[in-house]
Amino acid sequence: MVKQKFDSIIIGGGHNGLVTAIKLAKAGQRVLVLEAKDQFGGAAVTRGLAPGYNISAAAHLLHLLPKKLQRELRLEQFGLVLAAQNLKTIALDLAGNHVVFDGKNLSGGTAADQSHYPTYHRDMQELARFFAPLLASRAPRLARGKHEPHARAEKLRDACNLAMTGLRLRLLGRRRMRQMLRIIGMNAYDLVDEHFESPLVKGAIALDAVIGTEFAPRTPGTVISYLYRLGAEYAAGNSLAQPQGGMGSVSAALVKAAEAAGVTLKLKSPVARILVSRADSSQGYDDEYAPDYASGVVTVNGTEYHANHIVSNVDPKTTVLQLAGPQHFDTDFVRRINNIRMKGVSGKLHLALKALPEFKGLSRLELGNRLLIAPSSEAIERAIDPTKYGEFAEQPVLEITIPTLADPSLAPAGTHLLSAVVVGIPTELKGGWKAESRKALLKNVMAVLESYAPGIGKLVVQSELLTPSDIAEEFALPGGCWHQGSLTFDQFYFMRPTYGASQYQTPLKGLYLCGAGNHPGGGVMGLAGYNAAQQVLRHPIKNQNSKG
């Protein structure tokens, strides 16, 4: 059988995998992307909910993909159109006295909050400006073996990276530098409590700090995930946007960009394992000391593909422990990979509605924004706390969009869709997820919605509520964690996913990681894939597969 050879093979056609493929192909490589499902995009997909209704199945807002990266990939030329952008965030109040976040301006809340918010926003934007470059580059390694390939050049690169980080920190100025060093290890509850009076204001900001994580606002270190989000939004232009056609249109534009760059794309091609070979004397090694290297992949149907670089968009734990196999790594590295924590407490609600719901105190125009049901920091804490014990919240917290207001093409004329991230659902429910427990959870969620939008239940044509375990299964995100690993101090920056693999390259020669489990993390951002591609291009492996 003739081997099918490429320069690089990407395992998984999520948005990060596609970004990696485009970057490598534009650099002249022959690239193959193997996607297990029948649709590219990972968690950035649009799919059917009911006849005529099409929903963004997981991610539902575009706010983290850097403008610079969008321009470089020419996504607009490849069909990405924004149906709405610069959306406001509106924290909903039961009585209709809502709080509106519009850039640096705040309306609602107390007079003191309105007066202080512009200063708070300016300070946070300065910290975001510091974080943004860190997200768009590989994390430095703090130490490197002198016998590693390219060790001298890489040590110099890492040293320059650290020096630039220190310089940017100093350029913040004394006050903001002290401010960041003071708050970076704090919890979000204390941060918002220091600055604001209104429970709605506190709840909205605290939710931004913890959404997508397994933590509640009082958990130490949740400010780091808040600053991560702000840095990513800063790089993306601080614009909450909704793509025309749902989030699947982002992936569709990436697919067209990949095709234009010459990438070979294959759907329904799940990878069973990564092929590992051993170098020999023909490649300059003594057989006794020849290193293992990733030389290709085998799909579930038995097809072999070979390449110099294998780049996995799958989470690090699955890549190392299942696809490659722990026998190819040292014991300590395997232990660290196995200990990566990845658990989500957020599900996804989809409603097909026969008419537009009415939310108390909101006009039709205002309904098109990002709506939050997070009455206070305490309410978020109460919603997440039961998940520690395998229970779901009685009053979950919601991030809501009604995408059909900006993009009517997603549903039949005159009808609407509601998409909501639901916070307060455990990955593993005590007693297991059964029909009655799912029904009880949906009842709780709909009761919360009904209190803000009376009569919404009577408008429902079709409903779907994905638990974290459903998200894990549908989108290959273990634990339902869209970061493929919690964003905590011990799993952040040069500790992500763990030391020894923090620069996208694993200890197995030729095997790289490009998914959300790597720096800088999850969300439809594309930077993990972009940074991984740059690392692959820095370390070409020549003639590794020349014998076949």
Stockholm file with secondary structure:
# STOCKHOLM 1.0

chainA/1-548         MVKQKFDSIIIGGGHNGLVTAIKLAKAGQRVLVLEAKDQFGGAAVTRGLAPGYNISAAAHLLHLLPKKLQRELRLEQFGLVLAAQNLKTIALDLAGNHVVFDGKNLSGGTAADQSHYPTYHRDMQELARFFAPLLASRAPRLARGKHEPHARAEKLRDACNLAMTGLRLRLLGRRRMRQMLRIIGMNAYDLVDEHFESPLVKGAIALDAVIGTEFAPRTPGTVISYLYRLGAEYAAGNSLAQPQGGMGSVSAALVKAAEAAGVTLKLKSPVARILVSRADSSQGYDDEYAPDYASGVVTVNGTEYHANHIVSNVDPKTTVLQLAGPQHFDTDFVRRINNIRMKGVSGKLHLALKALPEFKGLSRLELGNRLLIAPSSEAIERAIDPTKYGEFAEQPVLEITIPTLADPSLAPAGTHLLSAVVVGIPTELKGGWKAESRKALLKNVMAVLESYAPGIGKLVVQSELLTPSDIAEEFALPGGCWHQGSLTFDQFYFMRPTYGASQYQTPLKGLYLCGAGNHPGGGVMGLAGYNAAQQVLRHPIKNQNSKG
#=GR chainA/1-548 SS CCCEEEEEEEECCBHHHHHHHHHHHHTTCCEEEECSSSSSBTTSCEEEEETTEEEECSCCCBCSSCHHHHHHHTTTTTTCCEEECSCCEEECCTTSCCEEEETTEEESSCHHHHHHHHHHHHHHHHHHHHHHHHHTSCCCCSCCCTTSTTHHHHHHHHHHHHHHHHHHHHHTCHHHHHHHHHHTTSCHHHHHHHHCCCHHHHHHHHHHHHTTSSCCTTSTTHHHHHHHHHHHHHHTTSCCBEETTCTHHHHHHHHHHHHHHTCEEESSCCEEEEEEEECCGGGTCCGGGCCEEEEEEEETTSCEEEEEEEEECSCHHHIIIIIICGGGSCHHHHHHHHTCCCCCCEEEEEEEESSCCCCTTCCTTGGGSEEEECCCHHHHHHHHGGGGGTCCCSSCEEEEECGGGTCGGGSSTTCEEEEEEEECCCSSCTTCCCHHHHHHHHHHHHHHHHHHSTTGGGGEEEEEEECHHHHHHHHTCGGGCTTSSCCSGGGSGGGSSCTTSTTSBCSSBTEEECSTTSTTCCSTTCHHHHHHHHHHHHSCCCSTTTTC
#=GC SS_cons         CCCEEEEEEEECCBHHHHHHHHHHHHTTCCEEEECSSSSSBTTSCEEEEETTEEEECSCCCBCSSCHHHHHHHTTTTTTCCEEECSCCEEECCTTSCCEEEETTEEESSCHHHHHHHHHHHHHHHHHHHHHHHHHTSCCCCSCCCTTSTTHHHHHHHHHHHHHHHHHHHHHTCHHHHHHHHHHTTSCHHHHHHHHCCCHHHHHHHHHHHHTTSSCCTTSTTHHHHHHHHHHHHHHTTSCCBEETTCTHHHHHHHHHHHHHHTCEEESSCCEEEEEEEECCGGGTCCGGGCCEEEEEEEETTSCEEEEEEEEECSCHHHIIIIIICGGGSCHHHHHHHHTCCCCCCEEEEEEEESSCCCCTTCCTTGGGSEEEECCCHHHHHHHHGGGGGTCCCSSCEEEEECGGGTCGGGSSTTCEEEEEEEECCCSSCTTCCCHHHHHHHHHHHHHHHHHHSTTGGGGEEEEEEECHHHHHHHHTCGGGCTTSSCCSGGGSGGGSSCTTSTTSBCSSBTEEECSTTSTTCCSTTCHHHHHHHHHHHHSCCCSTTTTC
//
